Amino acid sequence: MTATLVPPRLIASDLDGTLLRDDGTVSARTAAALRAAAAAGIEVVFVTARPPRWLDVIADHVAGHGVAICANGAAVVDVGTRAVLAEHGMPADLVATLAGRIRAAWPDAVFATETAHGFAHETGFRSSHPVPDGSPTAERIEDVLAASTFKLLVRSQGRPLATYADDLAAVVAELAIAADSGASGLGEISGPGVSKSATLERWAAERGIAAAEVWAMGDAPNDLSMLTWAGASFAVANAHPAVQAATSHRCASNEADGPADVLDYAVELTRRRTATSTASRTSTG
């Protein structure tokens, strides 16, 4: 971190692989840094691919420190109450069209969805995470679609993993946005124009916060849009090479509390600015 940084009004952080430890927890040091940022008046927004239902495991650590932009930008959720404040989901007819197009190109593809109501899936879909009891299931995802879908999940074992996300993006073309989920053989599809950066930019603009006043932290390719939008961007040491290349600053890994270092530095810069402003007013008073 360099002296050229200006104090942020807003810090946007990815969760998995960035703010969270590898076991999915918030370290005591990071929790303390979040509290210090809030006390200093710095807005903190969590920007994640996680669906709203996955916020329960972090709510005790981060509630009161802001909101979460979930599902790669498809939903804005109050961390404390889990209330959906805004959503940018796909209508059922678009999801059905996407599923049909992908199925025609990838015959072995199986699907699941994330919505405000939770998880739904085809009977052949195998989730790497526990499936909530009572989740709707059917032979075809089209039979269990909600009115609005945050993410369409696509699992295919017949595609090369190295180009999975790019291949999926080519299939959906202009209809939607395909992202690398980080999980082997799994892709995530959001509606057209929906991304971490688009929702973050909208949220910040509603509060009069410009990109130049935002710091962003991340580790994965699906963070690139918000990292390149923000005035200052930070890649954790464990970040994907593309993220390392695209960001303006570095910090230690998620396991070494690198994001806590960033938060602490933001607080230090904010306090310096406040002290300088106070001294200036005193000298001219």
DODOZA-632854 format. One line per 3 residues: number of its first residue (from 1); their letters; for each residue x, y, z of N, C-alpha, C. Coordinates in pm, whole numbers, plus 32768, in hexadecimal, padded with zeros to 4 digits. Layout:
N
NUM) A) X,Y,Z,X,Y,Z,X,Y,Z ~ ...
//
This chain:
285
1) MTA) 8054,7F88,8000,8000,8000,8000,8058,807D,8000 ~ 8031,80DF,7FB2,8087,8152,7F9C,8048,81D2,7FD2 ~ 809D,823A,7FDA,806F,82BA,800F,8011,8301,7FAF
4) TLV) 8006,82D1,7F33,7FB0,8313,7ED1,7F1C,82F5,7EE8 ~ 7EFE,8295,7F3C,7E73,8273,7F57,7E2D,82E3,7FA4 ~ 7DAF,82F9,7F83,7D5D,8359,7FCD,7CFA,830B,8022
7) PPR) 7CCF,8343,8091,7C71,82FA,80E8,7BF0,82D8,809E ~ 7BC0,825E,80A9,7B45,8239,8063,7AC8,825D,80B4 ~ 7A5C,8277,806E,79DA,8281,80B0,7999,81F8,80B7
10) LIA) 79C1,81A0,805D,7984,811C,8052,79EF,80B4,8033 ~ 79E9,8043,8079,7A3E,7FD0,805A,79E4,7F5C,8032 ~ 79FC,7F25,7FBC,79B0,7EB2,7F8B,7A0B,7E38,7F8E
13) SDL) 79DE,7DCE,7FD0,7A32,7D58,7FDC,79E8,7CD9,7FB4 ~ 7A2A,7C89,7F63,79FE,7C01,7F4B,7A08,7BB5,7FD0 ~ 79C2,7B44,7FD8,79C6,7AF3,8052,7A22,7A7A,8045
16) DGT) 79F6,7A14,7FFD,7A43,7998,7FF5,7AC9,79AE,7FAE ~ 7B33,7987,7FF2,7BB8,7998,7FB9,7BF2,7A21,7FD0 ~ 7BA3,7A7C,8008,7BD2,7B05,801F,7BC1,7B29,80B3
19) LLR) 7B4B,7B54,80DA,7B35,7B7D,8165,7B31,7B04,81C2 ~ 7AFC,7A95,8191,7AED,7A1D,81E3,7B69,79C6,81DC ~ 7B85,7982,824A,7BEE,791C,824A,7BC2,78A7,81F2
22) DDG) 7C1F,784D,81D7,7BFF,77DB,8180,7B91,7782,81B9 ~ 7B80,7785,823E,7B15,7734,827B,7A90,777F,827F ~ 7A8A,77F3,8240,7A0D,783E,8239,79F0,7896,82B1
25) TVS) 7A51,78A8,8309,7A3B,78F8,8381,7A79,7982,8374 ~ 7A4B,79DD,83CB,7A86,7A62,83D7,7AE4,7A5E,844F ~ 7B63,7A7F,8439,7BC3,7A7A,84A8,7BA4,7AE8,850C
28) ART) 7BD6,7AD7,8586,7BC1,7B3B,85EE,7BFC,7BC1,85C4 ~ 7C6F,7BBD,8583,7CAF,7C3A,8558,7C5C,7C80,84ED ~ 7C27,7C34,848E,7BD4,7C70,8426,7B54,7CA9,8460
31) AAA) 7B18,7C61,84C0,7A9E,7C93,8500,7ABA,7D18,8546 ~ 7B2E,7D23,8588,7B53,7D9F,85CB,7B69,7E0F,8566 ~ 7BA6,7DED,84F4,7BBE,7E52,848D,7B3C,7E84,8451
34) LRA) 7ADA,7E2B,8442,7A57,7E54,8410,7A13,7EB4,8472 ~ 7A1E,7E97,84F2,79E3,7EEF,8557,7A27,7F78,8554 ~ 7AAB,7F78,8544,7AF5,7FF7,8541,7ACF,804A,84C6
37) AAA) 7ABB,8008,8455,7A93,804F,83DC,7A09,808F,83EE ~ 79AE,8043,842A,7928,8079,8442,792E,80F1,84A0 ~ 7981,80E6,8507,798E,8154,8567,79CB,81D0,8527
40) AGI) 7A1F,81BC,84C0,7A5E,822B,847B,7A03,8269,8411 ~ 798D,822F,83FE,792F,8264,839C,7943,8232,830F ~ 798E,81C3,8300,79A7,818A,827C,793C,8121,825E
43) EVV) 78F4,8133,81F2,7891,80CF,81C9,78D9,8050,819E ~ 78A3,7FDD,81C3,78DA,7F5C,8197,786A,7F0D,8156 ~ 7882,7EE2,80DB,7821,7E91,8092,7864,7E0E,806C
46) FVT) 7820,7D9F,8082,7853,7D1D,805F,781A,7CF5,7FD8 ~ 7870,7CD7,7F79,7847,7CBD,7EEF,7871,7C2E,7ECE ~ 780F,7BD6,7EBB,782C,7B48,7EBA,77D9,7AFB,7E54
49) ARP) 780C,7A89,7E2A,77BD,7A2F,7DD6,775A,79E0,7E2B ~ 776B,79E1,7EAF,7712,7995,7F07,7680,79C2,7EF6 ~ 7623,7963,7EFB,7596,7989,7EFE,7571,79BD,7F88
52) PRW) 7500,7A02,7F96,74D9,7A35,801A,74D5,79CB,8087 ~ 74AD,7951,8064,749F,78E8,80CB,7525,78C0,8108 ~ 7593,78E5,80CB,7616,78C4,8100,7650,7930,815B
55) LDV) 7603,7995,817B,7635,79FE,81D2,762A,79DB,8266 ~ 75DC,7975,8286,75C9,7950,8313,764D,7936,8359 ~ 76AB,78F6,8314,7728,78CF,8354,7782,7945,8376
58) IAD) 7767,79BA,833A,77BC,7A2F,8357,7771,7A9E,839F ~ 76EE,7A8F,83AF,769D,7AFD,83E6,76CC,7B29,8471 ~ 76F1,7ACB,84C5,771B,7AEF,854C,779A,7B43,854D
61) HVA) 77EB,7B32,84E5,786B,7B7A,84E0,785F,7C02,849E ~ 7804,7C0F,843E,7803,7C8A,83EE,7783,7CDB,83F8 ~ 771D,7CA6,8439,769F,7CF1,8445,76BA,7D79,8482
64) GHG) 767E,7DDE,8448,7692,7E65,8479,76FE,7EB1,8430 ~ 7748,7E6C,83D8,77B4,7EAD,838F,7790,7EC8,82FE ~ 7714,7EBB,82D8,76F0,7EDB,824F,7692,7E75,8213
67) VAI) 7692,7E73,818E,763C,7E17,8144,7693,7DB9,80F3 ~ 7653,7D53,80BB,7697,7CF7,8063,7657,7CFC,7FD9 ~ 76AA,7D0C,7F74,767E,7CFC,7EEA,7698,7C6B,7EC7
70) CAN) 762C,7C20,7EB5,7637,7B8E,7EA8,7624,7B60,7E19 ~ 7640,7ADF,7E04,7624,7A9C,7D85,765E,7AE8,7D0F ~ 76DB,7B14,7D1F,7721,7B5E,7CB5,76D7,7BDB,7C88
73) GAA) 7690,7C1B,7CE6,764E,7C99,7CC8,75B8,7C91,7CB5 ~ 757F,7C19,7CBE,74F0,7C09,7CA4,7498,7C33,7D1A ~ 74D1,7C40,7D92,7481,7C64,7E07,74D3,7CB9,7E66
76) VVD) 7490,7D17,7EA8,74CC,7D66,7F13,7483,7D40,7F93 ~ 74CD,7D14,7FF7,7492,7CDA,806F,74C7,7D1E,80EC ~ 746E,7D3C,8149,7495,7D6D,81CC,74CE,7CF7,821B
79) VGT) 754E,7D01,8244,758E,7C8F,8284,754D,7C6C,8309 ~ 7524,7CD2,8352,74EB,7CB8,83D6,7464,7C74,83D2 ~ 740D,7C9F,8377,7383,7C6B,8373,736C,7C06,8303
82) RAV) 73CC,7C00,82A5,73C2,7BAB,822E,7353,7BD9,81CF ~ 7321,7C52,81E2,72BA,7C88,8189,72F8,7CAC,8103 ~ 72B1,7C89,8097,72DF,7CAC,8010,72B5,7D3D,7FF5
85) LAE) 7317,7D95,7FE8,72FE,7E23,7FD6,72E8,7E47,7F43 ~ 7326,7DFC,7EEB,7317,7E12,7E5B,733C,7D91,7E15 ~ 7300,7D78,7DA0,7326,7D02,7D54,7323,7D1F,7CBF
88) HGM) 7378,7CD5,7C79,7385,7CE4,7BE9,7387,7C58,7BAD ~ 7318,7C11,7BC2,730F,7B87,7B97,72E2,7B79,7B06 ~ 72E9,7AFE,7AD6,72BE,7ADE,7A4E,722F,7AAA,7A51
91) PAD) 71DB,7AD6,79F4,7153,7AA0,79ED,7154,7A0E,79C2 ~ 70E9,79C8,79E3,70E3,7938,79CA,70F3,7917,7936 ~ 70BC,7969,78DE,70C6,7949,784F,7156,7951,781D
94) LVA) 71A4,79AF,7854,7230,79B8,782D,727E,793E,7860 ~ 7266,7916,78DC,72AB,78A1,7914,728A,7824,78C2 ~ 720C,7815,789D,71E4,77A2,784B,722B,77A4,77C4
97) TLA) 7236,7819,7788,727B,7825,7708,730F,7802,7717 ~ 734D,7832,7781,73DA,7813,779A,73F0,777E,77AE ~ 7399,7741,77FF,73A7,76B1,7819,7399,7662,7796
100) GRI) 733B,768A,7743,7328,7644,76C4,73A0,7654,7668 ~ 73D6,76CD,7662,744A,76E5,760C,74C2,7695,763B ~ 74DA,7695,76BF,754E,764D,76F5,753C,75B7,76E4
103) RAA) 74C5,7585,76FB,74AA,74F6,76EF,74C1,74C6,7660 ~ 749E,751B,75FF,74B2,74F6,7574,7547,74ED,7551 ~ 7598,7547,758D,7627,7548,7571,7674,74E4,75C6
106) WPD) 7645,74D1,7642,7686,7477,76A1,761E,7412,76D3 ~ 760B,73A3,768F,759F,7345,76B3,75A6,730E,7741 ~ 761E,730E,777C,7629,72D7,7804,7611,7340,7871
109) AVF) 75F3,73BC,784A,75E4,7428,78AD,756E,740F,790A ~ 7583,742E,798A,7517,742A,79ED,7517,74B1,7A34 ~ 74A1,74D7,7A6A,748E,7560,7A98,7458,7569,7B26
112) ATE) 7474,75DD,7B62,7439,7603,7BE1,7429,769A,7BE1 ~ 73DB,76CE,7C3D,73C8,775F,7C45,73D3,778E,7CD5 ~ 73F7,780D,7CE3,73F4,7854,7D63,7395,78C9,7D53
115) TAH) 7337,78D6,7DB2,72D5,7942,7DAF,72C6,797B,7E3C ~ 726E,79DD,7E49,7251,7A14,7ECD,7212,79AB,7F27 ~ 71D8,7945,7EEB,7197,78DB,7F38,71F4,7868,7F5A
118) GFA) 726A,7864,7F1D,72C9,77FB,7F3A,72F8,77B1,7EBE ~ 7312,7730,7ECF,7352,76DD,7E6A,72EC,7680,7E2A ~ 72F6,766D,7DA7,72A5,760A,7D60,7301,75C5,7CFC
121) HET) 72E3,7547,7CDA,7342,74FF,7C85,7301,748E,7C39 ~ 7344,7465,7BCF,731D,73ED,7B87,734A,7373,7BD8 ~ 7304,7304,7BC7,7324,728D,7C16,73B2,725C,7BFD
124) GFR) 73E7,7277,7B87,746E,724B,7B68,74DB,72A9,7B94 ~ 74B8,731C,7BCE,751C,737D,7BF9,7558,7353,7C7E ~ 75DC,734F,7C85,7621,732C,7CFF,7664,73A7,7D39
127) SSH) 7635,73D2,7DAC,766C,7449,7DEC,76DF,7423,7E48 ~ 7747,7475,7E48,77B8,745E,7EA1,779D,7493,7F2D ~ 7728,74D3,7F40,7700,7507,7FC2,767C,74C5,7FEB
130) PVP) 7660,74BF,806C,75E3,7483,8098,756A,74C8,8059 ~ 750C,7479,8029,7492,74AE,7FEC,7429,74BE,8059 ~ 73EE,7535,8068,738A,754A,80D1,7313,74EA,80C1
133) DGS) 72E2,74BA,8130,726C,7464,812E,71F8,74AD,80EB ~ 71AF,7465,8099,713A,749E,8059,7158,74ED,7FDB ~ 71D5,74ED,7FAE,71F5,7537,7F34,71AC,74FA,7EBD
136) PTA) 716A,754B,7E69,7123,7516,7DF6,7181,74CD,7D96 ~ 7152,745D,7D61,71A2,7411,7D01,7148,73D7,7C95 ~ 7180,73C8,7C1D,7135,7391,7BAD,7198,735B,7B47
139) ERI) 7165,730F,7AE6,71BC,72DB,7A7D,71F6,734C,7A29 ~ 71A6,73B5,7A15,71D2,7429,79C7,71C0,74A7,7A1C ~ 7226,74FC,7A1C,7223,7574,7A70,71AF,75CE,7A4B
142) EDV) 7181,75C7,79CC,7112,761A,79A0,7093,7604,79F3 ~ 7088,7590,7A33,700F,756F,7A7E,7011,75A3,7B0E ~ 7081,75DB,7B39,708A,760E,7BC3,70C3,769C,7BC6
145) LAA) 70AB,76E8,7B5D,70E0,7770,7B58,708A,77D0,7BAA ~ 70CE,782B,7BEF,708A,7899,7C34,7076,790B,7BD1 ~ 702B,796F,7BFA,7014,79E2,7BA2,7096,7A2D,7B84
148) STF) 70F2,7A2B,7BE5,7172,7A71,7BD5,71E3,7A16,7C06 ~ 7248,7A04,7BB4,72BA,79AE,7BD5,7339,7A01,7BE0 ~ 737E,79F5,7C51,73FB,7A3D,7C62,746A,7A00,7C0C
151) KLL) 7479,797C,7C16,74E2,7936,7BCB,74AD,78B2,7B95 ~ 74D3,7892,7B1A,74BF,780E,7AE1,7544,77C6,7AE9 ~ 7547,7756,7B2F,75C1,7707,7B40,75C2,7698,7AD9
154) VRS) 7635,7685,7A99,7642,7622,7A2E,76B6,75C5,7A4F ~ 7697,7544,7A59,7700,74E2,7A72,770B,7486,79F9 ~ 7786,7475,79C8,77A0,741C,7957,7828,73DC,796B
157) QGR) 782D,7359,7961,78AB,7312,7971,78F1,72FC,78EB ~ 78AD,731E,787E,78E4,7301,77FB,7930,7374,77BC ~ 794A,73DE,7809,798E,7454,77D3,7A18,7463,780F
160) PLA) 7A7A,7494,77C1,7B01,74AB,77F8,7AFC,7517,7864 ~ 7B36,74FA,78D7,7B2D,7556,7948,7B76,75D9,792E ~ 7BE3,75D5,78E2,7C33,764D,78CC,7BE7,76B9,7881
163) TYA) 7B87,7691,782F,7B3B,76F3,77DF,7AA7,76F1,7800 ~ 7A82,76B8,7871,79F5,76A3,7891,79A4,7725,788C ~ 79D1,778B,78D4,7985,7808,78DA,797E,784B,7851
166) DDL) 79EC,784A,7807,79ED,7887,7783,7991,783B,7723 ~ 7992,77B6,772C,793B,7766,76D6,78A8,7781,76F6 ~ 7889,778C,7778,77FF,77A7,77A0,77D5,7832,7772
169) AAV) 782E,7892,777D,780F,791A,774F,77F2,791B,76B9 ~ 783A,78CB,766E,7823,78C6,75DE,7799,788C,75BE ~ 776C,782D,7610,76E9,77F0,75F9,7678,7852,7618
172) VAE) 7681,7898,7689,7614,78F3,76B0,761A,7975,7661 ~ 7691,7996,762D,76A3,7A0C,75D8,766B,7A89,761C ~ 7617,7AD4,75D1,75E8,7B55,7603,7574,7B4A,7665
175) LAI) 7542,7AD0,767A,74CB,7ABF,76CE,74E7,7AD5,7762 ~ 7563,7ABD,778F,7580,7AC1,781E,7617,7ACC,7832 ~ 7640,7ACB,78B1,76CD,7AD1,78D4,76F4,7A4F,791B
178) AAD) 775A,7A0C,78E8,778C,7990,7924,780B,79AF,7972 ~ 7816,7976,79EA,788A,798E,7A3F,78C4,790B,7A6E ~ 7944,790D,7A8B,7989,7899,7AC5,7962,788F,7B57
181) SGA) 7928,7820,7B7F,78FB,7810,7C09,796C,77F3,7C68 ~ 79DE,77C8,7C32,7A4B,779D,7C88,7A43,770B,7CAC ~ 79D2,76CC,7C8D,79C0,763E,7CA7,79D2,75F0,7C25
184) SGL) 7A0D,757C,7C2E,7A2A,752D,7BB8,79AA,7503,7B6F ~ 79A3,751F,7AEE,7931,74F4,7A9D,78AE,7538,7ABE ~ 78B5,75B3,7AF5,783C,75FD,7B19,7847,768C,7AE8
187) GEI) 77E1,76BB,7AA2,77DC,7745,7A76,7764,778B,7AB2 ~ 776B,7811,7AB7,76FF,7862,7AF0,76D4,78C9,7A8A ~ 7652,78D5,7A75,761E,7932,7A11,75C4,7999,7A54
190) SGP) 75E0,7A18,7A35,758F,7A87,7A66,7550,7ACD,79EE ~ 74EC,7B20,7A0A,74A7,7B67,79A1,7500,7BCA,7958 ~ 74D8,7BF7,78E3,7527,7C58,7896,753C,7CD8,78E5
193) GVS) 75B8,7D05,78E9,75D8,7D80,7930,75E8,7D70,79C5 ~ 75D7,7CF7,79FA,75E3,7CE0,7A8B,7670,7CB1,7AAB ~ 76B3,7CFB,7AFF,773B,7CD6,7B29,7755,7D14,7BB2
196) KSA) 77C2,7CEC,7BEF,77E7,7D27,7C6F,77F9,7DBE,7C61 ~ 783C,7DE9,7BF6,7858,7E78,7BE8,77DA,7EC8,7BCB ~ 7780,7E93,7B78,7708,7EDF,7B54,76B3,7EFC,7BD0
199) TLE) 76A0,7E97,7C24,764D,7EAA,7C9C,7696,7F00,7D02 ~ 7719,7EEC,7D11,7767,7F3F,7D6D,7764,7FD0,7D42 ~ 7775,7FEA,7CC1,7773,8073,7C8E,76EB,80B5,7CA9
202) RWA) 767F,806A,7C93,75F9,80A0,7CAA,75E5,80BF,7D40 ~ 760F,8063,7D95,7600,8075,7E25,764F,80EF,7E54 ~ 76CA,80FD,7E22,771E,816E,7E4A,76E4,81F2,7E18
205) AER) 76B5,81F3,7D9B,767F,826F,7D61,7606,82A0,7DAE ~ 75B5,8243,7DDF,753F,826A,7E2D,7566,82B2,7EAD ~ 75E1,82A1,7ED7,7612,82E1,7F52,7677,8350,7F34
208) GIA) 7681,8376,7EB6,76D9,83E3,7E90,776D,83C0,7E99 ~ 778D,833F,7E8B,7818,8313,7E94,784C,82F5,7E08 ~ 78B9,8336,7DE2,78F4,8322,7D5E,7958,82AF,7D61
211) AAE) 7978,827A,7CEB,79D7,820B,7CE1,7A5E,8230,7D1F ~ 7A88,82AC,7D10,7B09,82D8,7D45,7B0F,82D0,7DDE ~ 7A99,82C9,7E1E,7A94,82C5,7EB1,7A83,8236,7EE5
214) VWA) 7A94,81D3,7E8C,7A7D,8147,7EAF,7AFF,80F7,7EA7 ~ 7B17,80A5,7F0C,7B7E,803E,7F07,7B37,7FB7,7EF9 ~ 7B6F,7F5E,7EA8,7B34,7EDA,7E96,7B9E,7E6F,7EA9
217) MGD) 7B77,7DFD,7EE2,7BD2,7D8E,7EFC,7B98,7D0D,7EC3 ~ 7BED,7CBB,7E85,7BBB,7C3E,7E4D,7C29,7BDC,7E2D ~ 7BFE,7B65,7DFE,7C60,7AFC,7DDF,7C43,7AB0,7D5F
220) APN) 7BC9,7ABA,7D29,7BA1,7A61,7CBC,7B77,7AAF,7C40 ~ 7B74,7A6C,7BCD,7B4D,7AB2,7B51,7AC5,7AF6,7B57 ~ 7A66,7ABE,7BA6,79E4,7B00,7BAD,79E8,7B81,7BFF
223) DLS) 7A5C,7BA1,7C39,7A6E,7C21,7C80,7AA6,7C8E,7C24 ~ 7AD2,7C68,7BAE,7B19,7CC7,7B58,7AC6,7D43,7B36 ~ 7A45,7D31,7B1F,79F5,7DA4,7AF7,79F3,7E0F,7B63
226) MLT) 79E4,7DE7,7BE3,79E2,7E4D,7C4C,7A6E,7E80,7C6A ~ 7AD3,7E2B,7C5B,7B5C,7E57,7C76,7B8A,7EBF,7C11 ~ 7B64,7EAF,7B94,7B8E,7F10,7B2F,7B38,7F8E,7B33
229) WAG) 7AC1,7F85,7B70,7A6C,7FFC,7B7E,7A99,8054,7BF0 ~ 7AC3,801A,7C5E,7AE2,8065,7CD8,7B5C,80BF,7CC5 ~ 7B60,8129,7D14,7BD1,8184,7D0E,7C54,8144,7D36
232) ASF) 7C50,80E8,7D97,7CC7,809D,7DC1,7C9F,800C,7DCF ~ 7CF2,7FB3,7D9E,7CD1,7F24,7DA1,7D43,7ED6,7DE2 ~ 7D1D,7E6F,7E2D,7D7D,7E20,7E79,7D69,7D8C,7E5A
235) AVA) 7DD5,7D4A,7E36,7DD4,7CB8,7E23,7E16,7C78,7E9A ~ 7DD2,7C16,7ED6,7E12,7BC8,7F3F,7E81,7B72,7F01 ~ 7EE1,7B49,7F53,7F54,7AFF,7F1F,7F2C,7A7C,7EDD
238) NAH) 7EBB,7A44,7F05,7E8C,79C6,7ECC,7E33,79D9,7E52 ~ 7E2C,7A52,7E1C,7DD1,7A6F,7DAE,7DFB,7A2B,7D2C ~ 7D99,7A1A,7CD5,7DAE,79E6,7C4E,7E10,7A42,7C04
241) PAV) 7E66,7A0B,7BAE,7EC7,7A5F,7B65,7E87,7AD4,7B1A ~ 7E10,7ABF,7AE2,7DCD,7B2C,7A99,7DA9,7B9E,7AF7 ~ 7D87,7B7D,7B73,7D66,7BE3,7BD7,7DE4,7C2C,7C03
244) QAA) 7E50,7BE0,7C17,7ECF,7C1F,7C3B,7EF9,7C84,7BD1 ~ 7EE3,7C61,7B52,7F0F,7CB8,7AE4,7EB8,7D34,7AD6 ~ 7E3A,7D2B,7AFE,7DDB,7D98,7AE5,7DD0,7DFC,7B57
247) TSH) 7E03,7DD9,7BCC,7DF0,7E30,7C42,7E65,7E8F,7C56 ~ 7E48,7EFD,7C9A,7EAE,7F64,7CAF,7F00,7F4F,7D2E ~ 7ED0,7EFB,7D89,7F15,7EE6,7E08,7F0D,7E53,7E31
250) RCA) 7F63,7E2C,7E8D,7F66,7DA3,7EC0,7F58,7DA6,7F58 ~ 7F2D,7D37,7F8F,7F2D,7D26,8021,7F49,7C94,803E ~ 7F5B,7C73,80BC,7F75,7BE9,80E2,7EFB,7B92,80C3
253) SNE) 7F0C,7B11,80CD,7EA3,7AB2,80A9,7E2D,7AB7,810A ~ 7DC1,7A76,80E3,7D4D,7A6D,813C,7D71,7A24,81BD ~ 7DC7,79C1,81B4,7DF0,7976,822D,7E47,79CC,8288
256) ADG) 7E8C,7A2D,824F,7EE6,7A84,829E,7EA5,7B0A,82BF ~ 7E1F,7B14,82AF,7DD4,7B8D,82D4,7DFC,7C07,8282 ~ 7E1E,7BF1,8202,7E3E,7C62,81AB,7DD1,7CCB,81A4
259) PAD) 7D51,7CA2,8192,7CE7,7D08,818F,7CDD,7D59,8210 ~ 7CFF,7D1C,8283,7D00,7D69,8300,7D6A,7DD6,82FB ~ 7DDD,7DB8,82BB,7E44,7E1F,82A9,7E0D,7E94,8258
262) VLD) 7DC2,7E75,81EE,7D88,7EDD,8199,7D24,7F31,81EA ~ 7CCD,7EEE,8234,7C6C,7F35,8286,7CB1,7F8F,82ED ~ 7D17,7F5A,832D,7D5F,7FA8,8392,7DA1,8023,8352
265) YAV) 7DD9,8012,82DA,7E1A,8083,8297,7DB4,80ED,8270 ~ 7D3F,80C0,8244,7CD5,811F,8223,7CAC,8171,829D ~ 7CA3,812F,830F,7C82,8175,838C,7CEF,81D9,83AF
268) ELT) 7D6E,81AF,83A0,7DDE,8209,83BE,7DDA,8285,8366 ~ 7DC4,8273,82E4,7DBE,82E5,8289,7D48,8340,82AA ~ 7CD8,8303,82CF,7C62,8352,82F3,7C7D,83A6,836F
271) RRR) 7CC0,836C,83D2,7CE0,83B5,844C,7D43,8426,8430 ~ 7DA3,840C,83D7,7E04,8475,83B3,7DBC,84EB,8371 ~ 7D60,84CA,8316,7D16,8535,82D1,7CC4,8585,8334
274) TAT) 7C84,8541,8393,7C33,8586,83F7,7C89,85E0,844E ~ 7D00,85AD,8475,7D5A,85FC,84C9,7D8D,8676,847D ~ 7DAD,8664,83FD,7DDE,86D5,83AC,7D71,873D,839B
277) STA) 7CF7,870F,8383,7C86,876B,8371,7C6B,87BA,83F1 ~ 7C74,8773,8462,7C5D,87B6,84E4,7CC8,881E,84FF ~ 7D47,87F9,84E3,7DB5,8856,84F9,7DA8,88D1,84A0
280) SRT) 7D7B,88BB,8423,7D6C,892B,83C6,7D00,898B,83F6 ~ 7C91,8954,8427,7C25,89AA,8458,7C51,89F8,84D3 ~ 7CA1,89B6,8526,7CD0,89F8,85A0,7D2D,8A6C,8580
283) STG) 7D86,8A56,851D,7DE9,8ABD,84FB,7DAA,8B35,84B4 ~ 7D38,8B1D,8476,7CF8,8B8C,842E,7C82,8BC5,8479 ~ 7C66,8B8E,84F1,7BF2,8BBA,853C,7C09,8C3C,8587
//
